[in-house]
Amino acid sequence: MPLQISLRTKYRSLIFGLSVGLLIFGYVYFVVRMYWASRYLTDPSEAAMVRAIALDPGNAEYRNRLGRYYFYTAQDPVRAAEEYRLSASLDGYDAAYWLDLVAAYEMLDQRSEEDKAIAAAYRDGPYTPDVLWNICNIYLIRGDLNDAFPLLRRVLGIWADADWGLMNSALSAGWRATHNVNLLLHDALPARSDVHAAFLYLLVANGAADSAGPVWMRIVELGQPVDPKLIFSYVDALLQNDKADDARNVWSALRKLNRNRDETLANQEVIVNGGFEEPVLNGGLDWRIHPPPGVSVSADSSQFHGGAQSLRITCEGEPFADAGVSQYVPVEPRREYRFEGYVKAEDVFTRSGPRFLVKGAKDGAQYFLSDDIIGTTYWRASTGSFTTGAFTHLLIITLIREPATSSIKGTFWVDDISLREEP
């Protein structure tokens, strides 16, 4: 009896050992095949990819890579479509495989099969923005706007939060496909001011500023804060086209939308941020600061005539004609205005100090030029009255030196700059 038990135990141990050995051998064989299959993919040739598939026939990625070889390198959409179809059948939950199949069917002009592949891609990745965009772009290329616009609206909303560059690319594609502002405005843009402002910027950049009015009106209707920098180019386009009143209306509405600046122009004041109490926006109808070499410009809360700070300009000795501080100001023609500005100087050494200049933005006609400031002075007022020309709608206020050939060193401050229409 003991001998029988011993033989049975040895037999079972042998069977167990063989089973484990076979499992290990199978696993190693599998790993080795996968390894060599992956190694073959470092070789972009057709033969290498075929060998990789032979070693791992159930791998959808390998089929897809072979399809890409046929599509892009061999320029054979028929064989590419077959490999793409096989890769999608092996892994139908990867929308990218379906989209590659869509591209092959598009080249083969097999619309019904293409539509089936599009439906599969959308089914497998409806919340993936790149999948949505690829499908949307196909519809845009086809001219199927009814199918494209709902997807475009979703993509723009997603990318507005995640990737501003991709959002702008999608907007550009929508514009190229239609060149119809109203169509995009009503059917393709989400109810977001930032997306509408990006579209406004796109229109101006593409020379379509004359068509941008409805987009701006929609931004106002939405009533959401909007980045002023996206509106600067539109304001500039209005100014360049002698639409100064429209530019002023846009700027006033923009200030109200953002609610971080005064909402009214009290006492018929037309200068924006004349006391430099708010951050300078460097565009639109706010101050534009672009100092020349050797000049630095910054806000200064230690020196001010009124409010809590002023604008400090420090000169390091280089001669210059313009300090690089300016503002465009819409005005009415044949109206009388009074300019006022304050300057303080400290150790300004030069033969020609800084001056305020008010001139016509279009014709350059000079309306006011203040006396220059030299040496060290306390706050000094520069004032003057003038009447605008019969066709003057826009002025520009700057800080200049005249003549400008001498060097200048020192610091001066400007504050409480105003321009009021006389009663």
Secondary structure as the mmCIF struct_conf table of DSSP 4:
data_model
#
loop_
_struct_conf.conf_type_id
_struct_conf.id
_struct_conf.beg_label_comp_id
_struct_conf.beg_label_asym_id
_struct_conf.beg_label_seq_id
_struct_conf.end_label_comp_id
_struct_conf.end_label_asym_id
_struct_conf.end_label_seq_id
HELX_RH_AL_P HELX_RH_AL_P1 PRO A 2 TYR A 40
TURN_TY1_P TURN_TY1_P1 LEU A 41 THR A 42
BEND BEND1 ASP A 43 ASP A 43
BEND BEND2 SER A 45 SER A 45
HELX_RH_AL_P HELX_RH_AL_P2 GLU A 46 LEU A 55
TURN_TY1_P TURN_TY1_P2 PRO A 57 GLY A 58
HELX_RH_AL_P HELX_RH_AL_P3 ALA A 60 ARG A 68
HELX_RH_PI_P HELX_RH_PI_P1 TYR A 69 THR A 73
BEND BEND3 ALA A 74 ALA A 74
HELX_RH_AL_P HELX_RH_AL_P4 PRO A 77 LEU A 90
TURN_TY1_P TURN_TY1_P3 GLY A 92 TYR A 93
HELX_RH_AL_P HELX_RH_AL_P5 ALA A 95 LEU A 108
TURN_TY1_P TURN_TY1_P4 ASP A 109 ASP A 109
HELX_RH_AL_P HELX_RH_AL_P6 ARG A 111 ASP A 124
TURN_TY1_P TURN_TY1_P5 PRO A 126 TYR A 127
HELX_RH_AL_P HELX_RH_AL_P7 PRO A 129 ARG A 142
TURN_TY1_P TURN_TY1_P6 GLY A 143 GLY A 143
HELX_RH_AL_P HELX_RH_AL_P8 LEU A 145 ALA A 162
HELX_RH_AL_P HELX_RH_AL_P9 TRP A 164 THR A 178
HELX_RH_AL_P HELX_RH_AL_P10 VAL A 181 ASP A 187
TURN_TY1_P TURN_TY1_P7 ALA A 188 ALA A 188
BEND BEND4 LEU A 189 LEU A 189
BEND BEND5 ALA A 191 ALA A 191
HELX_RH_AL_P HELX_RH_AL_P11 SER A 193 ALA A 205
TURN_TY1_P TURN_TY1_P8 ASN A 206 GLY A 207
HELX_RH_3T_P HELX_RH_3T_P1 ALA A 209 SER A 211
HELX_RH_AL_P HELX_RH_AL_P12 GLY A 213 LEU A 222
TURN_TY1_P TURN_TY1_P9 GLY A 223 GLY A 223
TURN_TY1_P TURN_TY1_P10 PRO A 228 PRO A 228
HELX_RH_AL_P HELX_RH_AL_P13 LYS A 229 GLN A 240
TURN_TY1_P TURN_TY1_P11 ASN A 241 ASP A 242
HELX_RH_AL_P HELX_RH_AL_P14 ALA A 244 ASN A 258
TURN_TY1_P TURN_TY1_P12 ARG A 259 ARG A 259
BEND BEND6 ASN A 260 ARG A 261
BEND BEND7 GLU A 263 THR A 264
HELX_RH_3T_P HELX_RH_3T_P2 ALA A 266 GLN A 268
STRN STRN1 GLU A 269 GLU A 269
BEND BEND8 VAL A 272 ASN A 273
TURN_TY1_P TURN_TY1_P13 GLY A 274 GLY A 275
BEND BEND9 GLU A 278 GLU A 278
HELX_LH_PP_P HELX_LH_PP_P1 PRO A 279 VAL A 280
BEND BEND10 ASN A 282 GLY A 283
TURN_TY1_P TURN_TY1_P14 GLY A 284 LEU A 285
BEND BEND11 ASP A 286 ASP A 286
STRN STRN2 ARG A 288 ILE A 289
HELX_LH_PP_P HELX_LH_PP_P2 PRO A 291 PRO A 292
TURN_TY1_P TURN_TY1_P15 PRO A 293 GLY A 294
STRN STRN3 VAL A 295 ASP A 300
BEND BEND12 SER A 301 GLN A 303
BEND BEND13 HIS A 305 GLY A 306
TURN_TY1_P TURN_TY1_P16 GLY A 307 ALA A 308
STRN STRN4 SER A 310 GLU A 316
BEND BEND14 GLY A 317 GLY A 317
BEND BEND15 ALA A 321 ALA A 321
STRN STRN5 ASP A 322 PRO A 330
TURN_TY1_P TURN_TY1_P17 PRO A 333 ARG A 334
STRN STRN6 GLU A 336 PHE A 349
BEND BEND16 THR A 350 SER A 352
STRN STRN7 PRO A 354 GLY A 360
TURN_TY1_P TURN_TY1_P18 ALA A 361 ASP A 363
STRN STRN8 GLN A 366 LEU A 369
HELX_LH_PP_P HELX_LH_PP_P3 SER A 370 ASP A 372
STRN STRN9 GLY A 375 THR A 387
TURN_TY1_P TURN_TY1_P19 ALA A 390 PHE A 391
STRN STRN10 LEU A 394 ARG A 401
BEND BEND17 GLU A 402 PRO A 403
BEND BEND18 SER A 406 SER A 406
STRN STRN11 LYS A 409 GLU A 421
#
